[in-house]
Amino acid sequence: MKLIFAEKAWEDYLYWQRCDPAPTQGARERATRQQTDKKILKRINTLIRDIQRNPFEGIGDPEPLKYNWSGFWSRRITKEHRLVYAVEKDAILIAQYRFHY
């Protein structure tokens, strides 16, 4: 399936790719943040592959969303962050990667 990124989703993906900790953090905090961001990016990529195989079942506890997000699905990246996506005929639209919907 083809992937289509909403502008916000692409910005979120680049955020996780950059692994750019704040310059005011100490060396230990920067290293920890970089490791965490790399784990999150790896998790995102794993979720995307799983969504391409089976959009409605699999890892990340997929669940259909309601109300304003009706038609979209959510999968857990971490306790704080969710991958929000919609499935179309031959494409997956990624709406966001950061925060809760």
PyMOL commands that set and color helices and strands:
alter all, ss='L'
color gray80, all
select helices_A, chain A and resi 7-18+27-53+67-69
alter helices_A, ss='H'
color red, helices_A
select strands_A, chain A and resi 2-5+63-64+73-76+82-87+91-96
alter strands_A, ss='S'
color yellow, strands_A
deselect
rebuild
show_as cartoon
